[in-house]
Amino acid sequence: MIAGVIEEILPENVAVVDTTEDRLDVELFPAEVESLGGAVEKRRREFITGRACARGALAQLGMNPVAIPSGERGEPCWPAGIVGSVTHCAGYRACALARVGVIVALGIDAEPNEALPRGVLGEIAGAQEGAQLEELLHSEPAVRWDRLLFSAKEAVYKVWFPLARSWLGFEEVAVTIDRADRAFDVRLLVADRRFDGQSPPRAMRGRWLVRDGLVLTALALPASS
């Protein structure tokens, strides 16, 4: 286990559990077993470890373990009153949870600090984003800024989907990376929509961290927004 890497870029009122090892010592609820289905071994380990982290985060919020099945797009279905996000990549798993009265939506993402596969950048980055990445790579080549952009947009989607219940393409999100403050600014390029009678913010600010070979991003939407 590692002690709170991604929690450094999340608000204090978010419960976080992360690990560098698989946690297969938890018993899944029937609904979780059904969600897992006949998944391959890699996916099975990710799923179980993610649920183990989620149980730990629920405990931090004073809650007992409950089933966390998968939704229509594979997203975790949290218990009533809870919002959260799970992420996993090679050598790292994490879960972040919060109460809905504090946080409206939450997205975290972890990626290896490695260049994106060939051809992926052109699918996720607009012209301005591409120009900024070139400048950032020149100034600090140790950080794989293309991967960070991808990770930031993944975190945005994890905030968006539970609210909108609709797809959000990479081209519908504009991200500006703030190198000095280890943050990123988000502009949504989709038509204005309302969820549960409220209009989501058109602009959001997240945070990022690069450490131990990982790129980590987090975006938490406070209830006051």
N, C-alpha and C positions, 0 to 999 in steps of 0.2 A: 504493500500500500504506500501511497505518497500522500503527504499532508497538504491538501488544498493548493493545487497549482492554479486551476481556473478560477477559484474563488477570489483571487487577487483582482480580477476584472469584473466582478459581480457586486451588486449592492450587499451590504451587511445583512439585510433582512431576507436574503436568499439562502436556502439550505443547500449545501453542496457536498457530494461524496465523489471522489475520483480514485482511480487505481491504475497501476501499471501491469497488474496481473489479472488473469481470469479468475472470477469468483463463481465457482460452480457448486457451492455448498448451500444453495438455497433451494427450497422445494417450490416449484411453480404451482400456481393455482390452475384449476382445470381450464379456465378461460385463456390463460397464458399459454398452456400447452396447445390449445386449439389454434391460437395465433401463430405459434411456432411451426406447427404442422410438420412437414417432412423436410425442414430446412437442412442444408449441408452443415457440416461440423463447424466451419468458421462462423456462419451465421448463428448457429445454436449457441456457441460460446459468447458471442457478442450480445445476444439477446438475454441470456441468463445473467451475465455479468452486469448488464445494464439494469436489469430488474433488481439485482443485489444492491447496486448503488442507489436505486430508487427507494428500496426499503430503508436503507440507512438515512436517506434524506427525509423520508416521511417520519422516521423516528425523531430526527432533529426538530420537526414541527409538532412533535407530541402525538403522532398518529400511529396506529397499528398497521401492520402489513395488510395490503389489500391487493386484489387482482388488478394488473395493469395490462389489459389486452391491447392489441393493435387495431387501429382504425382502418379506414378505406384506403389510405395511401401509406400504411405501415406506421403511422404516427402513434405514439403511446396515448392511451385513453386514461387520463388522470381521474382520480376520485373527485366528487363534487367539492368545489371550494378550493381546488388546487390547480395551479398552472405549472408547467415545467418543460424540460427539454433533456434529451439524452443524446450523447455523441460517442462515437467510437472510431478509432483508427488503430493501425498496428502499434501495439504497445501502450495503448491508453484508452480508458473508458471513463465516462463521467456522467453524472446526473445532477441537475439543478432544479429545485422546486421552491415555490413560494405560494402564499395564500392570495386569493384573488382580490381581497380588499387592499392588498399592498402592491401587487404587481398584476397588470392586466394580461401580459403575454411575455414569454421568455424564450430566447433562443441561444443555444451554445453550439459551437462546432470546433472540432479538433482535426487537424490535418498534419501530415509529415511536412517538415520544412524542406520540401523538395520542389523542383520545377514541375509544373503541370505537364501531363502527357501532351505530346505533339498534337496540335490542332484544337486543343480545348480552349486556349486563351481567346482565340478568335470567336468562339461561341459565347463567351461570357462577358467580354469587355467591349465597351463602346470606344469611340475614337479618343475622347478626353481621358477615359480611364487608362487606355493603352499608353498615351503620352505620359501620364503621371507615373505609370509603372516603370517606364524607361528612366525617368529622372530618379526615382527612388532606388532602382537597381544600381544606377551609377554611383549614388551617394552612399549606399549601404548594401553591398552585394551579398553579405552573409544572410540576409533575410530574403526568402523567396516571395517577393511581393505579389507575383501572379497567383501563388497559392493562397496568400492572405486575402486577396480580392475574392477568390472563389469561396473561401471560408466565410468571409463577411456576408456574402450573398446567401450562403446556406443558412446562416444564423437569421438573416432577415426573413427567409422563407418560413423558418420554424416559428417566427413571431406571427407572420401573416396568415398561414394556413388555418390555425385553430380559430382565428377570428373570421376570416373570409370564407373558409371552406371552398376555396377555389385556387386554381393554379396561378403561380406567379413566376413568369419567365425571367431569366437572367437579364434580358434586355429591358425589362420593366423596372429595374432597380439601378439607380446611379449611386456609386460609392466614391467618396473622396477620402483618402487615407491621410490622417494627421500623424505624421511620423514623430513629431516632438512630444505630443501628449499621449501617444500610444492609443489613439482613438480613431474612429471612422464615422463619417457623416453619411446619412442615407437619404436619398430623395426617391419617393415612389413615382413612377412615370405612368401609372394606370389611372383610369377615370376614378373620380371620387366615389367612394362607396360608404354605406352605413351598415354597421353591425350592431344589433341589439339597440337600435335607436341612437347610436353614437358614431360619429365620423372619426376614423383613425387618423393619426397625425400624418401629414405629408412628408415630414422630415423627422428623423430619429438619429440618435448618436449612440454608437456602441464603442466597445473597447477591445483591444487586442494585446496579445503577449506572445513572444517567441522565446522558447526555453527548452532545453534538453531535446533538441531535434524536432520540436512540435511548434505548429502555428495554432494559436487558440484565439477564438473570437467569441464575444458575448454581447447580447443585446437584451436589455430589460426595459419594458414599457411600464412606467409607474402608473398606479391607479389614478393619480391626480391628472394624468394626461387625458 
